[in-house]
Amino acid sequence: MTEISAAHLTRETLFDWPKAELHCHLDGSLRLGTLVDLARKQNRLDLLPAADEESLAEELKKIDGSATLEEYLAWFGYTIPLMQSRAALHRIAYELAEDNAKENVRYLEIRYGPTLHTENGLTLWQVNDAVLAGLREAEQDFGIKTGVIICGLRDRFESASLAQAELAAAHRDEGVVGFDLAGGEQGNPAEMHGAAFYHARKHLLNITIHAGESFGPASIRQALFKCGAHRIGHGVTLGQDPDLLRYFVDRQIPLEICPTSNVQTHVVASYEAHPVAEYVRAGVPVTINTDNRLFSRTTVTDELYLAHTRCGIPAEDIHAIVLNSFQHSFLPHAEKTDLLKEVAPQILVPA
C-alpha cells in the first residue's frame, strides 16, 4: 500500500472513526471538574494542589516534568482519596464512559484496583458493584460497550492481589473481562503475585499485565511466562530483546501503547523517539490508548493523532491499529466479530 502523508489523516477523521480503548485507568481519568466538585463536597479541597479548575489545570501541566514513573503514579494521591464512596465511583465510571462515547469510542475497557477504594469501609464487592452499575447505566444512555479489568498491585502483598483476582473471577460474567498487575516495576516482580494469576487463569479470565514500561524486557518475559499474559500494557522496552520481539510478532501478542504517558514519565525521551513505529513495522499488533485521561489531558483521538503525526506511523498503519483495538479486546468472540463487522466499514483511510 502506498504510504499516505500525515496531512491526509486529520484529527477530525480520527475523531469520527469508531474506536476502542483497552488501557484506561479509572482513577486517573476523572473529569477535572468532577475532581474539584468531589473535593468540595467532601470538604477536602486542601487535599488538592489547587482549589479551582483553572489553577488545577496549571498544576497538572507539571506532570510533564516528572522524572520517573513513580512520581507520575504519585498523582493518584489526589484522586483516590476522593473515590471512597459508591456515589463517587458510580459517577466517575459513568462520566468516563460518557466522555469516551462522545468521541465515538464504541468499546472501552476500564481498569482499576478495588482495594484502593476501601479506606472508608466499602468492601471490595461494594466498590466493584458501584463501578459496574455506573458503566451499565452509561451503556444504556450512550450505546457504548464496556468491560472492567481488575488490577492487582505490584507493591502489595500477594494475598491482596489474590483477593482482587478472586473478586474478578466472581464477576467474570457480570462485566469484568480481565485481570491485571499495575504499579512500579522496579523491585516488584510480577512472579511474586503468582497465586493471583493462577487463580485468574484457572477461572478463565483474560490477562493483561503492565510490563516493560519502567523496567526492561525481563519484566515482559515474567508477565508472559510466569503469569500467562495475553496482552502487555506498555511494553516499551520490548525492542531491547530481539528474540522476544520476534516472539511477539510470531504469536501476535498485542501491546497496549500509551504515547503521552510514556513521554510524561520519561520512559521515552519524546514522541519522535518512541519505538512504537518500529514495533508496527516489525509486525507487532499495536493498540494506542490513553492510560490516564486526566493526568495526560488526552483522549483516544489525541493519542492516535500523536502516534500518526509525531511517532511517525503512516495512515494505513493507524487504520490497522484502530482495528487491532477491537480485534484484541477482551470481548467474547461472537460479540467482537459482530462489532468488527459493524465498525470496519466506517474506518476509511482518505485517498
C-alpha positions in Angstrom: 0.0 0.0 0.0 1.3 3.5 -0.9 2.3 5.5 2.2 0.0 8.4 2.9 1.3 11.6 4.3 0.3 13.0 7.7 -1.7 15.7 6.1 -4.2 13.2 4.8 -5.2 11.9 8.2 -6.7 14.7 10.3 -7.7 14.8 13.9 -11.3 15.2 12.7 -11.1 12.0 10.7 -9.8 10.1 13.7 -12.5 11.6 15.9 -15.1 10.3 13.5 -13.7 6.8 13.3 -15.2 4.2 15.6 -12.6 3.4 18.2 -11.8 1.0 21.1 -9.8 1.9 24.2 -8.0 -1.0 26.0 -5.8 0.7 28.6 -7.6 3.4 30.7 -7.3 3.8 34.4 -10.5 4.8 36.2 -8.7 6.7 39.0 -6.5 8.6 36.5 -9.3 9.6 34.2 -11.7 11.8 36.2 -13.1 14.9 34.7 -11.2 17.9 36.1 -14.5 19.5 37.2 -15.6 16.3 38.9 -12.3 16.2 40.9 -12.8 19.7 42.2 -16.5 19.1 42.9 -15.9 15.9 44.8 -13.2 17.6 46.9 -15.6 20.5 47.7 -18.5 18.2 48.6 -16.3 16.1 50.8 -14.7 19.1 52.4 -11.3 18.0 51.1 -10.2 20.9 48.9 -7.0 21.0 51.0 -6.1 17.6 49.5 -5.6 19.2 46.1 -2.7 21.4 45.0 -5.3 24.0 43.8 -8.9 24.6 44.6 -10.3 25.6 41.3 -10.3 24.1 37.8 -8.1 26.7 36.1 -5.4 26.5 38.8 -5.6 22.8 39.0 -5.1 22.5 35.2 -1.9 24.5 35.6 -0.7 22.2 38.3 -1.5 19.2 36.1 0.9 20.6 33.4 3.7 20.0 35.9 3.4 16.2 35.3 5.2 16.8 32.1 8.3 17.4 34.2 8.0 14.2 36.2 11.3 12.3 36.2 10.0 8.8 36.9 7.0 6.5 36.6 6.8 6.5 40.4 6.5 10.3 40.5 3.7 10.1 37.9 1.9 7.5 40.0 2.1 9.8 43.0 -0.6 11.9 41.4 -3.1 9.2 42.2 -2.8 10.6 45.7 -5.1 13.4 44.6 -7.8 11.3 43.1 -8.1 8.0 45.0 -8.9 9.6 48.4 -12.0 11.2 46.8 -13.1 7.8 45.3 -14.2 6.1 48.6 -17.9 6.1 48.2 -20.3 4.3 46.0 -21.8 7.5 44.7 -18.3 8.9 43.7 -17.3 5.6 42.0 -20.6 5.3 40.1 -20.4 8.9 38.9 -16.7 8.6 37.8 -17.4 5.4 35.9 -20.5 6.8 34.2 -18.8 10.0 33.2 -15.7 8.2 31.8 -17.9 6.0 29.6 -19.9 9.1 28.5 -16.7 11.0 27.6 -15.5 8.1 25.5 -18.8 7.7 23.8 -18.7 11.4 22.8 -15.5 10.8 20.7 -17.0 7.7 19.1 -15.3 5.1 21.3 -17.6 2.1 20.8 -15.8 -0.3 23.2 -14.0 0.7 26.4 -12.0 -1.4 28.9 -11.5 0.4 32.2 -9.0 -0.9 34.8 -8.6 -0.1 38.5 -7.7 -1.7 41.8 -10.8 -2.0 44.0 -8.7 -2.4 47.2 -7.6 1.2 46.8 -11.2 2.3 47.4 -12.0 0.6 50.7 -10.5 3.2 53.0 -13.9 4.4 54.3 -15.3 0.9 54.9 -16.6 -0.2 51.5 -16.0 -3.9 50.7 -14.3 -5.0 47.5 -17.7 -6.2 46.3 -19.4 -2.9 47.0 -16.7 -1.0 45.2 -16.9 -3.1 42.1 -20.7 -3.1 42.1 -20.7 0.7 42.1 -18.3 0.8 39.2 -20.2 -1.8 37.2 -23.5 0.0 37.9 -22.1 3.3 36.6 -20.9 1.6 33.4 -24.2 -0.3 32.8 -26.1 3.0 33.1 -23.8 4.7 30.6 -24.1 1.7 28.2 -27.9 2.2 28.3 -27.6 6.0 27.8 -24.9 6.2 25.2 -24.8 2.9 23.4 -21.1 2.2 24.3 -19.9 -1.3 25.3 -17.6 -1.5 28.4 -15.6 -4.0 30.3 -13.7 -3.9 33.6 -10.2 -5.1 34.2 -9.4 -5.5 37.9 -5.8 -4.7 38.9 -3.6 -6.4 41.4 -0.9 -4.0 42.7 2.9 -4.8 42.5 3.7 -3.1 45.8 1.2 -5.0 47.8 1.3 -8.5 49.4 0.4 -11.4 47.2 -2.6 -12.0 49.4 -4.0 -8.6 48.3 -3.6 -9.5 44.7 -5.2 -12.9 45.2 -8.2 -11.2 46.8 -8.6 -9.0 43.8 -8.3 -12.0 41.5 -11.0 -13.7 43.4 -13.2 -10.7 43.0 -12.5 -10.6 39.3 -13.3 -14.3 38.9 -16.6 -13.9 40.8 -17.7 -11.1 38.5 -16.4 -12.7 35.2 -19.9 -12.9 33.8 -21.1 -9.6 35.2 -18.9 -7.1 33.4 -15.4 -8.0 34.5 -13.3 -9.0 31.4 -9.8 -9.4 32.7 -7.1 -9.2 35.4 -4.0 -7.0 35.5 -1.0 -6.2 37.6 -0.2 -2.5 37.9 2.3 -0.2 39.7 6.0 0.4 39.7 8.0 -2.5 38.3 11.3 -1.8 39.9 11.7 -4.1 42.9 8.2 -5.5 42.5 8.5 -8.5 40.2 5.2 -10.0 38.7 6.2 -13.5 39.7 5.7 -12.5 43.4 1.9 -12.5 42.6 1.8 -15.9 41.0 -1.1 -17.2 43.1 -3.3 -14.4 42.0 -2.5 -15.1 38.3 -3.0 -18.8 38.8 -6.5 -18.2 40.3 -7.3 -15.8 37.4 -6.2 -18.2 34.7 -7.9 -21.2 36.4 -11.1 -19.2 36.3 -10.6 -18.4 32.6 -10.0 -14.7 32.9 -8.2 -12.7 30.3 -4.8 -11.5 31.5 -3.0 -8.2 30.7 0.0 -7.0 32.7 1.9 -3.7 32.9 5.4 -4.7 31.9 8.4 -3.3 30.1 7.4 0.3 31.0 10.0 1.4 33.6 11.9 -1.9 33.5 13.5 -4.0 30.7 12.4 -7.0 28.7 12.9 -9.3 31.6 9.7 -7.9 33.1 7.8 -8.7 29.9 9.2 -12.2 30.0 7.9 -12.6 33.5 4.5 -11.3 32.6 4.2 -13.8 29.7 5.9 -16.9 31.0 5.3 -16.7 34.8 1.9 -15.1 34.8 0.3 -16.0 31.4 -0.4 -12.6 30.0 -2.4 -12.4 26.8 -1.6 -8.7 26.3 1.1 -6.4 27.6 0.5 -3.0 29.0 3.1 -0.5 27.6 5.9 -3.0 26.7 8.1 0.0 25.6 11.3 -1.9 26.2 10.4 -4.9 24.0 12.8 -3.9 21.2 15.8 -4.3 23.6 15.3 -8.1 23.2 15.2 -9.0 19.5 14.3 -12.6 20.2 11.4 -11.6 22.3 10.3 -9.1 19.7 10.1 -11.9 17.1 8.1 -14.0 19.6 5.5 -11.2 19.9 5.3 -11.0 16.1 5.1 -14.7 15.5 2.4 -15.2 18.1 0.7 -11.8 17.5 0.8 -10.8 21.2 -0.7 -7.2 21.4 0.9 -4.2 23.1 -1.2 -1.5 24.8 0.9 1.6 24.0 0.1 4.9 25.7 2.3 7.6 23.9 1.7 10.7 26.0 2.0 8.8 29.3 5.3 7.3 28.1 6.7 10.7 27.3 5.5 12.2 30.6 7.1 9.5 32.7 10.3 9.8 30.6 10.1 6.2 29.6 10.9 7.7 26.2 12.6 11.0 25.5 9.9 12.2 23.1 7.1 11.1 20.8 9.6 11.1 17.9 11.9 8.7 19.9 9.1 6.3 20.8 9.7 2.8 19.4 6.0 2.2 18.6 6.6 2.8 14.9 9.4 0.3 14.9 7.1 -2.3 16.5 4.4 -1.6 14.0 6.8 -2.1 11.1 8.1 -5.3 12.7 4.5 -6.7 12.7 3.6 -6.5 16.4 -0.2 -5.9 16.9 -0.1 -2.4 18.5 -3.0 -0.7 20.1 -3.0 3.0 21.1 -4.5 4.1 24.4 -4.8 7.0 26.9 -3.6 5.4 30.2 -4.9 8.3 32.3 -7.1 10.8 30.5 -6.9 13.4 33.3 -3.2 13.3 34.1 -2.2 13.3 30.5 -5.0 15.7 29.4 -5.7 13.5 26.5 -8.3 11.4 24.6 -8.1 8.3 22.3 -8.4 10.6 19.3 -5.5 12.7 20.5 -3.3 9.7 21.2 -3.9 8.3 17.7 -3.2 11.7 16.1 0.1 12.0 18.0 1.0 8.4 17.0 0.4 9.5 13.4 1.9 13.0 13.3 4.8 12.7 15.9 5.6 9.0 16.3 5.7 8.6 12.6 3.1 5.9 12.0 1.6 6.1 8.5 -2.2 6.5 7.9 -2.7 2.9 6.7 -1.0 1.6 9.8 -3.1 3.8 12.1 -6.1 2.2 10.3 -4.8 -1.2 11.3 -4.1 -0.1 14.9 -7.7 1.1 15.3 -8.9 -2.3 14.1 -6.4 -4.0 16.4 -8.0 -2.5 19.4 -11.3 -4.2 18.5 -9.6 -7.5 17.4 -7.5 -7.8 20.6 -10.2 -6.7 23.1 -11.4 -9.0 25.8 -14.9 -9.1 24.4 -16.4 -12.6 23.8 -15.6 -13.8 20.3 -19.1 -13.6 18.9 -19.6 -10.0 20.2 -16.2 -9.0 18.9 -16.9 -10.4 15.5 -20.3 -8.6 15.3 -18.7 -5.3 16.5 -15.9 -5.6 13.9 -18.4 -6.2 11.1 -20.3 -3.0 12.2 -17.3 -0.7 12.6 -14.8 -1.8 9.9 -16.7 -0.2 7.0 -16.7 3.1 8.9 -12.9 3.3 9.3 -11.9 4.7 6.0 -8.4 6.0 5.2 -8.8 9.1 3.0 -7.4 8.8 -0.5 
